[in-house]
Amino acid sequence: MCGIMGYTGHRQAMPIVLDGLSRIEYRGYDSAGMAILGPTGVFGTNKAVGKLDALRANLEGSFVSGTLGLGHTRWATHGAPSLANAHPHMDCTERVSVVQNGIVENYSVLAAQLVSRGHRFTSQTDTEVLPHLIEEALDRGLDPVEAVKSILPDMHGALVFLVACAQEPDTLIAVRAGNAGGLVIGMGDGETYAASDLPALVPLTRRAMPLNNGEIAVLRPDGVQVSTLDGAPVTREFTEVTRDPLRAAKGMYKHFMLKEIMEQPQALTDALRGRVDLESGRLEPDYGAGLSERLAKARRIILTGCGSSYHAALVGRHYFETLAGVPVEAEVASELRHRNARMGEGDLLIAITQSGETLDTLAALEHASGLGADCVAVTNALDSEAARIACETMDMRSGLEVGVAATKSFTSAIICLYLLAIDAAAGRGEMDEDEVSQHLLDLERLPGIVSESLERREAIRAVAERLTSNDNCLLLARGLMYPIALEGALKLKEVAYIHAEGSVGGEMKHGPIALIDQSMPTIALAPEGGLRDRMAINISEIRARSGHVVGVLTDGDDELGGQADEAIFVPETPEHLVPIAATVPLQMLAYEIGLLRGADIDQPRNLAKSVTVE
């Protein structure tokens, strides 16, 4: 979750870029850097390891003059936090400077090709392939904008980046290819700006617009030109933005929930950052050897949480059992604390809690700890009470989540449990190095898969329009998808005020099938890897009773697509990661239905973000 900031205009760029970075420093503090294009056409680049204050200290007494600049705060994904890996990155001729957020998935292949053609790399980052590829395009005679466009077909992954070229000293080029975090363009009086988040621009301008996925913007002091990556012009008006800090944090989105749904590719990338070495195929946990040892030696694992966190625990149960071969229980924290659960030495309780302050989850942690069990908190708040009670903590890294309904924290929690399960499997001898490597390579694809799912909002909105009038809904699934049916039902309750029920497909004949009629829609989760063939039987049974079926299916499944009344398709996904791919459209569906029904989406009635009382 890196932060980027750019400026071109008539004022000195350095203080503007530095101030903008200070407002989005929460996006990364492993290192920081900026490049200012001086009046002689030479970039003055400054970098520092650590927080932005280290960069400020470097810049004291060394003002860099220039009216075009770009800056970056880094949260490391490829390459350790170091001066060499800090952004901006440059080409061999030092005439191209780039800052990036996201991941170039095929960077190792591209880098090897560039090295074979004589390019010199100075970092271990994926970003550095960008300036070198642009350098080659410039050498072929392309202008900077065309040079940037020419390299995009070679890029795999979701990324957002800014480019400055010495030969066009008043031009910034902004690209968004995939959902690797947002980019906002601002327009002032004879100056333009680009930043990862709106708060960076609030002191500078009241006029802003988002750069959407698949678009490129050319920023000059007198205006901005936006086009698709294919070159088609895009007409979009600047809108007036608020100076209220909370509303500014919402950016260009109507609701925090929508913003947080759209941030999931970035949140998932952040959850993997520094924990996965994709080049070596190794897991590199940041939680220390103590937790790895506990995972390897535990005789039993108990997963607990409340609401969405409990649903994540159910997914985690599958991971630990199938990958690590360890006995696992998953239980709602409010029940675990009151039933005198038997735990002791050799047991490992893993509590999932976004806030780290959920009353029942804290009580479950205290109960387990008091009985001699080891305790781990998977939380989004490292300074929380859960982190203090637990003997080990794993950071979700999903970032600030304002909307009451959990979205990105839910999928980040699943990723954390998946990584813990892989660690446990390796430590217990259930998975060899090649198997670990394959699971990690699958994870590398996940942000791109989620990004692709987010591009299907229009299709999901069409389904939402047909379900809006229903006050009841059944979500049906089997196996690994059952927790996602529960989560999808919870989202419909929370933000659309629909009575929704998640049910196991194998239990249909034991009662739920009595609910089926023309007024009861069923959302059937039947992607590949989700016991799809058995779900096909359920779909047939529902259709035979005149039930309305919405299928959540894998791309290309025309057979089930033809049986369902309508379908929401998800990209082909590695089996263990299908729950995340299927979660995203259900979140979006609940959001769209809630919007159509006029619900208070960010602050649903009777609910609070953190439940800290009985």
Secondary structure, DSSP 4 states (H G I P E B T S, - for coil): --EEEEEESSS-HHHHHHHHHHHTGGG--SEEEEEEE-TTS-EEEEEEESSHHHHHHHHTT-PPP-SEEEEEEE--SSS-SSTTTSSPEE-TTS-EEEEEEE--TTHHHHHHHHHHTT----SS-STTHHHHHHHHHHHTT--HHHHHHHHGGG--S-EEEEEEETTSTT-EEEEEESSSS--EEEE-SS-EEEESSGGGTTTT-SEEEEPPTTEEEEEETTEEEEEETTS-EE----EE----HHHHHTTT-SSHHHHHHHTHHHHHHHHHTTTEETTTTEE--SS-HHHHHHHHH-SEEEEEESTHHHHHHHHHHHHIIIII---EEEEEHHHHTTTT----TTEEEEEEESSS--HHHHHHHHHHHHTT-EEEEEES-TTSHHHHHSSEEEE-------SSS-SHHHHHHHHHHHHHHHHHHHHTTSS-HHHHHHHHHHHHHHHHHHHHHHTTHHHHHHHHHHHTT-SEEEEEE-GGGHHHHHHHHHHHHHHH--EEEEEEGGGGGGTGGGG-STT-EEEEE--TTS-HHHHHHHHHHHHHTT-EEEEEEETT-HHHHHHSSEEEEE----GGGHHHHHHHHHHHHHHHHHHHHT--SSS-TT--SS----
